[in-house]
């Protein structure tokens, strides 16, 4: 089964740490990164989709934090 997550971070440093941690756990980057401006907090939010192939079939009990 292919798991899909979308990581975001409030700044470059926090975002890079989240992506690095995911890559170290076997996730792979997918697509292009995004930048979104948060007008309430006045900052840019970085985002990136990641995917991971794991054994088994999807069911409602699958928890992404377990992977």
mmCIF file as Biopython writes it, N, C-alpha, C and O atoms, coordinates in Angstrom:
data_model
#
loop_
_atom_site.group_PDB
_atom_site.id
_atom_site.type_symbol
_atom_site.label_atom_id
_atom_site.label_alt_id
_atom_site.label_comp_id
_atom_site.label_asym_id
_atom_site.label_entity_id
_atom_site.label_seq_id
_atom_site.pdbx_PDB_ins_code
_atom_site.Cartn_x
_atom_site.Cartn_y
_atom_site.Cartn_z
_atom_site.occupancy
_atom_site.B_iso_or_equiv
_atom_site.auth_seq_id
_atom_site.auth_asym_id
_atom_site.pdbx_PDB_model_num
ATOM 1   N N  . UNK A ? 1  ? 0.850  -1.161 0.000  1.0 0.0 1  A 1 
ATOM 2   C CA . UNK A ? 1  ? 0.000  0.000  0.000  1.0 0.0 1  A 1 
ATOM 3   C C  . UNK A ? 1  ? 0.894  1.222  0.000  1.0 0.0 1  A 1 
ATOM 4   O O  . UNK A ? 1  ? 1.977  1.201  0.584  1.0 0.0 1  A 1 
ATOM 5   N N  . UNK A ? 2  ? 0.455  2.276  -0.644 1.0 0.0 2  A 1 
ATOM 6   C CA . UNK A ? 2  ? 1.213  3.524  -0.687 1.0 0.0 2  A 1 
ATOM 7   C C  . UNK A ? 2  ? 0.579  4.513  0.279  1.0 0.0 2  A 1 
ATOM 8   O O  . UNK A ? 2  ? -0.602 4.842  0.172  1.0 0.0 2  A 1 
ATOM 9   N N  . UNK A ? 3  ? 1.389  4.981  1.227  1.0 0.0 3  A 1 
ATOM 10  C CA . UNK A ? 3  ? 0.932  5.992  2.171  1.0 0.0 3  A 1 
ATOM 11  C C  . UNK A ? 3  ? 1.336  7.365  1.641  1.0 0.0 3  A 1 
ATOM 12  O O  . UNK A ? 3  ? 2.395  7.510  1.030  1.0 0.0 3  A 1 
ATOM 13  N N  . UNK A ? 4  ? 0.505  8.355  1.871  1.0 0.0 4  A 1 
ATOM 14  C CA . UNK A ? 4  ? 0.732  9.706  1.387  1.0 0.0 4  A 1 
ATOM 15  C C  . UNK A ? 4  ? 0.587  10.668 2.559  1.0 0.0 4  A 1 
ATOM 16  O O  . UNK A ? 4  ? -0.377 10.597 3.322  1.0 0.0 4  A 1 
ATOM 17  N N  . UNK A ? 5  ? 1.554  11.564 2.691  1.0 0.0 5  A 1 
ATOM 18  C CA . UNK A ? 5  ? 1.482  12.594 3.724  1.0 0.0 5  A 1 
ATOM 19  C C  . UNK A ? 5  ? 1.859  13.925 3.105  1.0 0.0 5  A 1 
ATOM 20  O O  . UNK A ? 5  ? 2.557  13.980 2.093  1.0 0.0 5  A 1 
ATOM 21  N N  . UNK A ? 6  ? 1.392  14.987 3.721  1.0 0.0 6  A 1 
ATOM 22  C CA . UNK A ? 6  ? 1.788  16.320 3.300  1.0 0.0 6  A 1 
ATOM 23  C C  . UNK A ? 6  ? 2.385  17.019 4.516  1.0 0.0 6  A 1 
ATOM 24  O O  . UNK A ? 6  ? 1.683  17.298 5.488  1.0 0.0 6  A 1 
ATOM 25  N N  . UNK A ? 7  ? 3.677  17.298 4.455  1.0 0.0 7  A 1 
ATOM 26  C CA . UNK A ? 7  ? 4.366  17.946 5.566  1.0 0.0 7  A 1 
ATOM 27  C C  . UNK A ? 7  ? 4.371  19.453 5.373  1.0 0.0 7  A 1 
ATOM 28  O O  . UNK A ? 7  ? 4.512  19.941 4.251  1.0 0.0 7  A 1 
ATOM 29  N N  . UNK A ? 8  ? 4.220  20.185 6.458  1.0 0.0 8  A 1 
ATOM 30  C CA . UNK A ? 8  ? 4.347  21.641 6.409  1.0 0.0 8  A 1 
ATOM 31  C C  . UNK A ? 8  ? 5.225  22.104 7.561  1.0 0.0 8  A 1 
ATOM 32  O O  . UNK A ? 8  ? 5.397  21.397 8.553  1.0 0.0 8  A 1 
ATOM 33  N N  . UNK A ? 9  ? 5.767  23.277 7.418  1.0 0.0 9  A 1 
ATOM 34  C CA . UNK A ? 9  ? 6.568  23.880 8.478  1.0 0.0 9  A 1 
ATOM 35  C C  . UNK A ? 9  ? 6.445  25.389 8.418  1.0 0.0 9  A 1 
ATOM 36  O O  . UNK A ? 9  ? 6.313  25.956 7.333  1.0 0.0 9  A 1 
ATOM 37  N N  . UNK A ? 10 ? 6.486  26.054 9.576  1.0 0.0 10 A 1 
ATOM 38  C CA . UNK A ? 10 ? 6.298  27.506 9.624  1.0 0.0 10 A 1 
ATOM 39  C C  . UNK A ? 10 ? 7.503  28.297 9.116  1.0 0.0 10 A 1 
ATOM 40  O O  . UNK A ? 10 ? 7.385  29.498 8.875  1.0 0.0 10 A 1 
ATOM 41  N N  . UNK A ? 11 ? 8.650  27.653 8.951  1.0 0.0 11 A 1 
ATOM 42  C CA . UNK A ? 11 ? 9.839  28.322 8.424  1.0 0.0 11 A 1 
ATOM 43  C C  . UNK A ? 11 ? 10.753 27.265 7.817  1.0 0.0 11 A 1 
ATOM 44  O O  . UNK A ? 11 ? 10.522 26.066 7.972  1.0 0.0 11 A 1 
ATOM 45  N N  . UNK A ? 12 ? 11.792 27.723 7.126  1.0 0.0 12 A 1 
ATOM 46  C CA . UNK A ? 12 ? 12.693 26.801 6.432  1.0 0.0 12 A 1 
ATOM 47  C C  . UNK A ? 12 ? 13.328 25.781 7.374  1.0 0.0 12 A 1 
ATOM 48  O O  . UNK A ? 12 ? 13.412 24.599 7.042  1.0 0.0 12 A 1 
ATOM 49  N N  . UNK A ? 13 ? 13.773 26.229 8.534  1.0 0.0 13 A 1 
ATOM 50  C CA . UNK A ? 13 ? 14.477 25.334 9.448  1.0 0.0 13 A 1 
ATOM 51  C C  . UNK A ? 13 ? 13.555 24.238 9.972  1.0 0.0 13 A 1 
ATOM 52  O O  . UNK A ? 13 ? 13.929 23.065 9.965  1.0 0.0 13 A 1 
ATOM 53  N N  . UNK A ? 14 ? 12.367 24.598 10.422 1.0 0.0 14 A 1 
ATOM 54  C CA . UNK A ? 14 ? 11.425 23.605 10.945 1.0 0.0 14 A 1 
ATOM 55  C C  . UNK A ? 14 ? 10.985 22.644 9.839  1.0 0.0 14 A 1 
ATOM 56  O O  . UNK A ? 14 ? 10.861 21.440 10.060 1.0 0.0 14 A 1 
ATOM 57  N N  . UNK A ? 15 ? 10.753 23.194 8.655  1.0 0.0 15 A 1 
ATOM 58  C CA . UNK A ? 15 ? 10.331 22.376 7.527  1.0 0.0 15 A 1 
ATOM 59  C C  . UNK A ? 15 ? 11.426 21.387 7.140  1.0 0.0 15 A 1 
ATOM 60  O O  . UNK A ? 15 ? 11.147 20.205 6.935  1.0 0.0 15 A 1 
ATOM 61  N N  . UNK A ? 16 ? 12.658 21.851 7.039  1.0 0.0 16 A 1 
ATOM 62  C CA . UNK A ? 16 ? 13.769 20.963 6.666  1.0 0.0 16 A 1 
ATOM 63  C C  . UNK A ? 16 ? 13.963 19.846 7.685  1.0 0.0 16 A 1 
ATOM 64  O O  . UNK A ? 16 ? 14.281 18.717 7.310  1.0 0.0 16 A 1 
ATOM 65  N N  . UNK A ? 17 ? 13.777 20.143 8.959  1.0 0.0 17 A 1 
ATOM 66  C CA . UNK A ? 17 ? 13.893 19.099 9.991  1.0 0.0 17 A 1 
ATOM 67  C C  . UNK A ? 17 ? 12.811 18.041 9.826  1.0 0.0 17 A 1 
ATOM 68  O O  . UNK A ? 17 ? 13.092 16.852 9.970  1.0 0.0 17 A 1 
ATOM 69  N N  . UNK A ? 18 ? 11.584 18.446 9.527  1.0 0.0 18 A 1 
ATOM 70  C CA . UNK A ? 18 ? 10.485 17.491 9.342  1.0 0.0 18 A 1 
ATOM 71  C C  . UNK A ? 18 ? 10.715 16.620 8.116  1.0 0.0 18 A 1 
ATOM 72  O O  . UNK A ? 18 ? 10.495 15.410 8.161  1.0 0.0 18 A 1 
ATOM 73  N N  . UNK A ? 19 ? 11.158 17.236 7.016  1.0 0.0 19 A 1 
ATOM 74  C CA . UNK A ? 19 ? 11.419 16.473 5.795  1.0 0.0 19 A 1 
ATOM 75  C C  . UNK A ? 19 ? 12.591 15.525 6.003  1.0 0.0 19 A 1 
ATOM 76  O O  . UNK A ? 19 ? 12.527 14.372 5.579  1.0 0.0 19 A 1 
ATOM 77  N N  . UNK A ? 20 ? 13.648 15.981 6.640  1.0 0.0 20 A 1 
ATOM 78  C CA . UNK A ? 20 ? 14.808 15.127 6.899  1.0 0.0 20 A 1 
ATOM 79  C C  . UNK A ? 20 ? 14.433 13.923 7.750  1.0 0.0 20 A 1 
ATOM 80  O O  . UNK A ? 20 ? 14.872 12.806 7.477  1.0 0.0 20 A 1 
ATOM 81  N N  . UNK A ? 21 ? 13.619 14.148 8.785  1.0 0.0 21 A 1 
ATOM 82  C CA . UNK A ? 21 ? 13.180 13.044 9.649  1.0 0.0 21 A 1 
ATOM 83  C C  . UNK A ? 21 ? 12.361 12.035 8.851  1.0 0.0 21 A 1 
ATOM 84  O O  . UNK A ? 21 ? 12.520 10.828 9.033  1.0 0.0 21 A 1 
ATOM 85  N N  . UNK A ? 22 ? 11.484 12.517 7.969  1.0 0.0 22 A 1 
ATOM 86  C CA . UNK A ? 22 ? 10.665 11.620 7.144  1.0 0.0 22 A 1 
ATOM 87  C C  . UNK A ? 22 ? 11.538 10.818 6.184  1.0 0.0 22 A 1 
ATOM 88  O O  . UNK A ? 22 ? 11.332 9.615  6.025  1.0 0.0 22 A 1 
ATOM 89  N N  . UNK A ? 23 ? 12.508 11.465 5.545  1.0 0.0 23 A 1 
ATOM 90  C CA . UNK A ? 23 ? 13.396 10.762 4.613  1.0 0.0 23 A 1 
ATOM 91  C C  . UNK A ? 23 ? 14.204 9.693  5.338  1.0 0.0 23 A 1 
ATOM 92  O O  . UNK A ? 23 ? 14.458 8.625  4.780  1.0 0.0 23 A 1 
ATOM 93  N N  . UNK A ? 24 ? 14.608 9.967  6.569  1.0 0.0 24 A 1 
ATOM 94  C CA . UNK A ? 24 ? 15.353 8.983  7.357  1.0 0.0 24 A 1 
ATOM 95  C C  . UNK A ? 24 ? 14.496 7.781  7.744  1.0 0.0 24 A 1 
ATOM 96  O O  . UNK A ? 24 ? 15.028 6.726  8.090  1.0 0.0 24 A 1 
ATOM 97  N N  . UNK A ? 25 ? 13.176 7.933  7.687  1.0 0.0 25 A 1 
ATOM 98  C CA . UNK A ? 25 ? 12.269 6.822  8.001  1.0 0.0 25 A 1 
ATOM 99  C C  . UNK A ? 25 ? 11.774 6.112  6.742  1.0 0.0 25 A 1 
ATOM 100 O O  . UNK A ? 25 ? 10.869 5.281  6.815  1.0 0.0 25 A 1 
ATOM 101 N N  . UNK A ? 26 ? 12.364 6.435  5.580  1.0 0.0 26 A 1 
ATOM 102 C CA . UNK A ? 26 ? 12.024 5.734  4.353  1.0 0.0 26 A 1 
ATOM 103 C C  . UNK A ? 26 ? 10.991 6.396  3.466  1.0 0.0 26 A 1 
ATOM 104 O O  . UNK A ? 26 ? 10.602 5.825  2.447  1.0 0.0 26 A 1 
ATOM 105 N N  . UNK A ? 27 ? 10.532 7.595  3.830  1.0 0.0 27 A 1 
ATOM 106 C CA . UNK A ? 27 ? 9.590  8.317  2.973  1.0 0.0 27 A 1 
ATOM 107 C C  . UNK A ? 27 ? 10.354 8.918  1.803  1.0 0.0 27 A 1 
ATOM 108 O O  . UNK A ? 27 ? 11.567 9.107  1.889  1.0 0.0 27 A 1 
ATOM 109 N N  . UNK A ? 28 ? 9.655  9.222  0.704  1.0 0.0 28 A 1 
ATOM 110 C CA . UNK A ? 28 ? 10.263 9.839  -0.474 1.0 0.0 28 A 1 
ATOM 111 C C  . UNK A ? 28 ? 9.471  11.081 -0.870 1.0 0.0 28 A 1 
ATOM 112 O O  . UNK A ? 28 ? 8.251  11.135 -0.720 1.0 0.0 28 A 1 
ATOM 113 N N  . UNK A ? 29 ? 10.191 12.075 -1.378 1.0 0.0 29 A 1 
ATOM 114 C CA . UNK A ? 29 ? 9.536  13.299 -1.827 1.0 0.0 29 A 1 
ATOM 115 C C  . UNK A ? 29 ? 8.696  13.012 -3.069 1.0 0.0 29 A 1 
ATOM 116 O O  . UNK A ? 29 ? 9.070  12.186 -3.902 1.0 0.0 29 A 1 
ATOM 117 N N  . UNK A ? 30 ? 7.572  13.691 -3.187 1.0 0.0 30 A 1 
ATOM 118 C CA . UNK A ? 30 ? 6.722  13.552 -4.374 1.0 0.0 30 A 1 
ATOM 119 C C  . UNK A ? 30 ? 6.254  14.927 -4.814 1.0 0.0 30 A 1 
ATOM 120 O O  . UNK A ? 30 ? 5.778  15.720 -4.001 1.0 0.0 30 A 1 
ATOM 121 N N  . UNK A ? 31 ? 6.389  15.207 -6.095 1.0 0.0 31 A 1 
ATOM 122 C CA . UNK A ? 31 ? 5.933  16.485 -6.615 1.0 0.0 31 A 1 
ATOM 123 C C  . UNK A ? 31 ? 6.830  17.633 -6.198 1.0 0.0 31 A 1 
ATOM 124 O O  . UNK A ? 31 ? 7.913  17.434 -5.649 1.0 0.0 31 A 1 
ATOM 125 N N  . UNK A ? 32 ? 6.361  18.826 -6.469 1.0 0.0 32 A 1 
ATOM 126 C CA . UNK A ? 32 ? 7.114  20.045 -6.164 1.0 0.0 32 A 1 
ATOM 127 C C  . UNK A ? 32 ? 6.735  20.587 -4.796 1.0 0.0 32 A 1 
ATOM 128 O O  . UNK A ? 32 ? 5.585  20.453 -4.378 1.0 0.0 32 A 1 
ATOM 129 N N  . UNK A ? 33 ? 7.685  21.201 -4.088 1.0 0.0 33 A 1 
ATOM 130 C CA . UNK A ? 33 ? 7.354  21.854 -2.818 1.0 0.0 33 A 1 
ATOM 131 C C  . UNK A ? 33 ? 6.465  23.071 -3.061 1.0 0.0 33 A 1 
ATOM 132 O O  . UNK A ? 33 ? 6.423  23.611 -4.166 1.0 0.0 33 A 1 
ATOM 133 N N  . UNK A ? 34 ? 5.763  23.489 -2.026 1.0 0.0 34 A 1 
ATOM 134 C CA . UNK A ? 34 ? 4.889  24.648 -2.140 1.0 0.0 34 A 1 
ATOM 135 C C  . UNK A ? 34 ? 5.240  25.689 -1.086 1.0 0.0 34 A 1 
ATOM 136 O O  . UNK A ? 34 ? 5.803  25.371 -0.039 1.0 0.0 34 A 1 
ATOM 137 N N  . UNK A ? 35 ? 4.902  26.916 -1.378 1.0 0.0 35 A 1 
ATOM 138 C CA . UNK A ? 35 ? 5.028  28.013 -0.422 1.0 0.0 35 A 1 
ATOM 139 C C  . UNK A ? 35 ? 3.670  28.693 -0.344 1.0 0.0 35 A 1 
ATOM 140 O O  . UNK A ? 35 ? 3.088  29.056 -1.366 1.0 0.0 35 A 1 
ATOM 141 N N  . UNK A ? 36 ? 3.171  28.863 0.871  1.0 0.0 36 A 1 
ATOM 142 C CA . UNK A ? 36 ? 1.877  29.508 1.089  1.0 0.0 36 A 1 
ATOM 143 C C  . UNK A ? 36 ? 2.056  30.622 2.108  1.0 0.0 36 A 1 
ATOM 144 O O  . UNK A ? 36 ? 2.685  30.420 3.146  1.0 0.0 36 A 1 
ATOM 145 N N  . UNK A ? 37 ? 1.513  31.785 1.819  1.0 0.0 37 A 1 
ATOM 146 C CA . UNK A ? 37 ? 1.615  32.903 2.753  1.0 0.0 37 A 1 
ATOM 147 C C  . UNK A ? 37 ? 0.459  32.858 3.740  1.0 0.0 37 A 1 
ATOM 148 O O  . UNK A ? 37 ? -0.703 32.772 3.344  1.0 0.0 37 A 1 
ATOM 149 N N  . UNK A ? 38 ? 0.787  32.917 5.035  1.0 0.0 38 A 1 
ATOM 150 C CA . UNK A ? 38 ? -0.218 32.965 6.106  1.0 0.0 38 A 1 
ATOM 151 C C  . UNK A ? 38 ? -0.392 34.434 6.497  1.0 0.0 38 A 1 
ATOM 152 O O  . UNK A ? 38 ? 0.453  34.990 7.199  1.0 0.0 38 A 1 
ATOM 153 N N  . UNK A ? 39 ? -1.492 35.072 6.042  1.0 0.0 39 A 1 
ATOM 154 C CA . UNK A ? 39 ? -1.660 36.497 6.328  1.0 0.0 39 A 1 
ATOM 155 C C  . UNK A ? 39 ? -1.909 36.795 7.804  1.0 0.0 39 A 1 
ATOM 156 O O  . UNK A ? 39 ? -1.617 37.897 8.268  1.0 0.0 39 A 1 
ATOM 157 N N  . UNK A ? 40 ? -2.432 35.847 8.531  1.0 0.0 40 A 1 
ATOM 158 C CA . UNK A ? 40 ? -2.702 36.062 9.956  1.0 0.0 40 A 1 
ATOM 159 C C  . UNK A ? 40 ? -1.396 36.176 10.734 1.0 0.0 40 A 1 
ATOM 160 O O  . UNK A ? 40 ? -1.236 37.067 11.569 1.0 0.0 40 A 1 
ATOM 161 N N  . UNK A ? 41 ? -0.453 35.253 10.450 1.0 0.0 41 A 1 
ATOM 162 C CA . UNK A ? 41 ? 0.823  35.265 11.172 1.0 0.0 41 A 1 
ATOM 163 C C  . UNK A ? 41 ? 1.909  36.020 10.411 1.0 0.0 41 A 1 
ATOM 164 O O  . UNK A ? 41 ? 2.997  36.249 10.939 1.0 0.0 41 A 1 
ATOM 165 N N  . UNK A ? 42 ? 1.611  36.406 9.175  1.0 0.0 42 A 1 
ATOM 166 C CA . UNK A ? 42 ? 2.563  37.181 8.399  1.0 0.0 42 A 1 
ATOM 167 C C  . UNK A ? 42 ? 3.814  36.421 8.022  1.0 0.0 42 A 1 
ATOM 168 O O  . UNK A ? 42 ? 4.910  36.981 8.046  1.0 0.0 42 A 1 
ATOM 169 N N  . UNK A ? 43 ? 3.669  35.140 7.670  1.0 0.0 43 A 1 
ATOM 170 C CA . UNK A ? 43 ? 4.845  34.353 7.296  1.0 0.0 43 A 1 
ATOM 171 C C  . UNK A ? 43 ? 4.501  33.339 6.209  1.0 0.0 43 A 1 
ATOM 172 O O  . UNK A ? 43 ? 3.337  33.036 5.947  1.0 0.0 43 A 1 
ATOM 173 N N  . UNK A ? 44 ? 5.550  32.836 5.599  1.0 0.0 44 A 1 
ATOM 174 C CA . UNK A ? 44 ? 5.410  31.838 4.543  1.0 0.0 44 A 1 
ATOM 175 C C  . UNK A ? 44 ? 5.485  30.452 5.169  1.0 0.0 44 A 1 
ATOM 176 O O  . UNK A ? 44 ? 6.319  30.200 6.040  1.0 0.0 44 A 1 
ATOM 177 N N  . UNK A ? 45 ? 4.610  29.556 4.722  1.0 0.0 45 A 1 
ATOM 178 C CA . UNK A ? 45 ? 4.608  28.179 5.190  1.0 0.0 45 A 1 
ATOM 179 C C  . UNK A ? 45 ? 5.097  27.288 4.050  1.0 0.0 45 A 1 
ATOM 180 O O  . UNK A ? 45 ? 4.554  27.324 2.946  1.0 0.0 45 A 1 
ATOM 181 N N  . UNK A ? 46 ? 6.132  26.487 4.329  1.0 0.0 46 A 1 
ATOM 182 C CA . UNK A ? 46 ? 6.680  25.564 3.345  1.0 0.0 46 A 1 
ATOM 183 C C  . UNK A ? 46 ? 5.904  24.247 3.407  1.0 0.0 46 A 1 
ATOM 184 O O  . UNK A ? 46 ? 5.466  23.833 4.480  1.0 0.0 46 A 1 
ATOM 185 N N  . UNK A ? 47 ? 5.734  23.592 2.260  1.0 0.0 47 A 1 
ATOM 186 C CA . UNK A ? 47 ? 5.029  22.317 2.230  1.0 0.0 47 A 1 
ATOM 187 C C  . UNK A ? 47 ? 5.626  21.363 1.218  1.0 0.0 47 A 1 
ATOM 188 O O  . UNK A ? 47 ? 6.223  21.796 0.232  1.0 0.0 47 A 1 
ATOM 189 N N  . UNK A ? 48 ? 5.471  20.055 1.452  1.0 0.0 48 A 1 
ATOM 190 C CA . UNK A ? 48 ? 5.981  19.039 0.539  1.0 0.0 48 A 1 
ATOM 191 C C  . UNK A ? 48 ? 5.209  17.738 0.738  1.0 0.0 48 A 1 
ATOM 192 O O  . UNK A ? 48 ? 5.007  17.288 1.866  1.0 0.0 48 A 1 
ATOM 193 N N  . UNK A ? 49 ? 4.783  17.141 -0.371 1.0 0.0 49 A 1 
ATOM 194 C CA . UNK A ? 49 ? 4.140  15.832 -0.307 1.0 0.0 49 A 1 
ATOM 195 C C  . UNK A ? 49 ? 5.227  14.758 -0.222 1.0 0.0 49 A 1 
ATOM 196 O O  . UNK A ? 49 ? 6.279  14.873 -0.851 1.0 0.0 49 A 1 
ATOM 197 N N  . UNK A ? 50 ? 4.959  13.716 0.563  1.0 0.0 50 A 1 
ATOM 198 C CA . UNK A ? 50 ? 5.864  12.578 0.661  1.0 0.0 50 A 1 
ATOM 199 C C  . UNK A ? 50 ? 5.053  11.292 0.561  1.0 0.0 50 A 1 
ATOM 200 O O  . UNK A ? 50 ? 3.875  11.269 0.916  1.0 0.0 50 A 1 
ATOM 201 N N  . UNK A ? 51 ? 5.677  10.226 0.080  1.0 0.0 51 A 1 
ATOM 202 C CA . UNK A ? 51 ? 5.002  8.939  -0.066 1.0 0.0 51 A 1 
ATOM 203 C C  . UNK A ? 51 ? 5.914  7.830  0.458  1.0 0.0 51 A 1 
ATOM 204 O O  . UNK A ? 51 ? 7.133  7.984  0.540  1.0 0.0 51 A 1 
ATOM 205 N N  . UNK A ? 52 ? 5.280  6.703  0.813  1.0 0.0 52 A 1 
ATOM 206 C CA . UNK A ? 52 ? 6.037  5.548  1.284  1.0 0.0 52 A 1 
ATOM 207 C C  . UNK A ? 52 ? 5.254  4.281  0.957  1.0 0.0 52 A 1 
ATOM 208 O O  . UNK A ? 52 ? 4.053  4.197  1.214  1.0 0.0 52 A 1 
ATOM 209 N N  . UNK A ? 53 ? 5.946  3.300  0.389  1.0 0.0 53 A 1 
ATOM 210 C CA . UNK A ? 53 ? 5.341  1.993  0.128  1.0 0.0 53 A 1 
ATOM 211 C C  . UNK A ? 53 ? 5.525  1.129  1.367  1.0 0.0 53 A 1 
ATOM 212 O O  . UNK A ? 53 ? 6.640  0.987  1.869  1.0 0.0 53 A 1 
ATOM 213 N N  . UNK A ? 54 ? 4.438  0.552  1.861  1.0 0.0 54 A 1 
ATOM 214 C CA . UNK A ? 54 ? 4.504  -0.362 3.000  1.0 0.0 54 A 1 
ATOM 215 C C  . UNK A ? 54 ? 3.700  -1.621 2.662  1.0 0.0 54 A 1 
ATOM 216 O O  . UNK A ? 54 ? 2.815  -1.599 1.807  1.0 0.0 54 A 1 
ATOM 217 N N  . UNK A ? 55 ? 4.025  -2.706 3.346  1.0 0.0 55 A 1 
ATOM 218 C CA . UNK A ? 55 ? 3.315  -3.955 3.108  1.0 0.0 55 A 1 
ATOM 219 C C  . UNK A ? 55 ? 1.890  -3.863 3.613  1.0 0.0 55 A 1 
ATOM 220 O O  . UNK A ? 55 ? 1.593  -3.112 4.542  1.0 0.0 55 A 1 
ATOM 221 N N  . UNK A ? 56 ? 1.010  -4.636 2.992  1.0 0.0 56 A 1 
ATOM 222 C CA . UNK A ? 56 ? -0.371 -4.718 3.450  1.0 0.0 56 A 1 
ATOM 223 C C  . UNK A ? 56 ? -1.319 -3.878 2.621  1.0 0.0 56 A 1 
ATOM 224 O O  . UNK A ? 56 ? -0.919 -3.163 1.703  1.0 0.0 56 A 1 
ATOM 225 N N  . UNK A ? 57 ? -2.579 -3.987 2.971  1.0 0.0 57 A 1 
ATOM 226 C CA . UNK A ? 57 ? -3.634 -3.245 2.298  1.0 0.0 57 A 1 
ATOM 227 C C  . UNK A ? 57 ? -4.143 -2.155 3.220  1.0 0.0 57 A 1 
ATOM 228 O O  . UNK A ? 57 ? -4.047 -2.266 4.442  1.0 0.0 57 A 1 
ATOM 229 N N  . UNK A ? 58 ? -4.686 -1.099 2.627  1.0 0.0 58 A 1 
ATOM 230 C CA . UNK A ? 58 ? -5.227 -0.014 3.426  1.0 0.0 58 A 1 
ATOM 231 C C  . UNK A ? 58 ? -6.499 -0.453 4.127  1.0 0.0 58 A 1 
ATOM 232 O O  . UNK A ? 58 ? -7.319 -1.174 3.559  1.0 0.0 58 A 1 
ATOM 233 N N  . UNK A ? 59 ? -6.654 -0.014 5.359  1.0 0.0 59 A 1 
ATOM 234 C CA . UNK A ? 59 ? -7.910 -0.168 6.091  1.0 0.0 59 A 1 
ATOM 235 C C  . UNK A ? 59 ? -7.994 0.977  7.087  1.0 0.0 59 A 1 
ATOM 236 O O  . UNK A ? 59 ? -7.016 1.699  7.287  1.0 0.0 59 A 1 
ATOM 237 N N  . UNK A ? 60 ? -9.127 1.146  7.699  1.0 0.0 60 A 1 
ATOM 238 C CA . UNK A ? 60 ? -9.354 2.320  8.555  1.0 0.0 60 A 1 
ATOM 239 C C  . UNK A ? 60 ? -8.487 2.344  9.808  1.0 0.0 60 A 1 
ATOM 240 O O  . UNK A ? 60 ? -8.374 3.386  10.452 1.0 0.0 60 A 1 
ATOM 241 N N  . UNK A ? 61 ? -7.873 1.219  10.167 1.0 0.0 61 A 1 
ATOM 242 C CA . UNK A ? 61 ? -7.033 1.170  11.359 1.0 0.0 61 A 1 
ATOM 243 C C  . UNK A ? 61 ? -5.592 1.613  11.098 1.0 0.0 61 A 1 
ATOM 244 O O  . UNK A ? 61 ? -4.797 1.681  12.035 1.0 0.0 61 A 1 
ATOM 245 N N  . UNK A ? 62 ? -5.240 1.915  9.845  1.0 0.0 62 A 1 
ATOM 246 C CA . UNK A ? 62 ? -3.885 2.345  9.529  1.0 0.0 62 A 1 
ATOM 247 C C  . UNK A ? 62 ? -3.642 3.728  10.140 1.0 0.0 62 A 1 
ATOM 248 O O  . UNK A ? 62 ? -4.430 4.653  9.943  1.0 0.0 62 A 1 
ATOM 249 N N  . UNK A ? 63 ? -2.532 3.855  10.889 1.0 0.0 63 A 1 
ATOM 250 C CA . UNK A ? 63 ? -2.173 5.117  11.525 1.0 0.0 63 A 1 
ATOM 251 C C  . UNK A ? 63 ? -0.838 5.558  10.938 1.0 0.0 63 A 1 
ATOM 252 O O  . UNK A ? 63 ? 0.156  4.840  11.048 1.0 0.0 63 A 1 
ATOM 253 N N  . UNK A ? 64 ? -0.809 6.735  10.313 1.0 0.0 64 A 1 
ATOM 254 C CA . UNK A ? 64 ? 0.405  7.199  9.659  1.0 0.0 64 A 1 
ATOM 255 C C  . UNK A ? 64 ? 1.574  7.330  10.638 1.0 0.0 64 A 1 
ATOM 256 O O  . UNK A ? 64 ? 2.718  7.092  10.250 1.0 0.0 64 A 1 
ATOM 257 N N  . UNK A ? 65 ? 1.323  7.695  11.873 1.0 0.0 65 A 1 
ATOM 258 C CA . UNK A ? 65 ? 2.419  7.865  12.820 1.0 0.0 65 A 1 
ATOM 259 C C  . UNK A ? 65 ? 3.143  6.563  13.112 1.0 0.0 65 A 1 
ATOM 260 O O  . UNK A ? 65 ? 4.258  6.582  13.633 1.0 0.0 65 A 1 
ATOM 261 N N  . UNK A ? 66 ? 2.523  5.419  12.784 1.0 0.0 66 A 1 
ATOM 262 C CA . UNK A ? 66 ? 3.192  4.131  12.956 1.0 0.0 66 A 1 
ATOM 263 C C  . UNK A ? 66 ? 4.239  3.888  11.883 1.0 0.0 66 A 1 
ATOM 264 O O  . UNK A ? 66 ? 5.051  2.972  12.004 1.0 0.0 66 A 1 
ATOM 265 N N  . UNK A ? 67 ? 4.228  4.700  10.835 1.0 0.0 67 A 1 
ATOM 266 C CA . UNK A ? 67 ? 5.158  4.501  9.714  1.0 0.0 67 A 1 
ATOM 267 C C  . UNK A ? 67 ? 6.118  5.648  9.636  1.0 0.0 67 A 1 
ATOM 268 O O  . UNK A ? 67 ? 6.982  5.670  8.760  1.0 0.0 67 A 1 
#
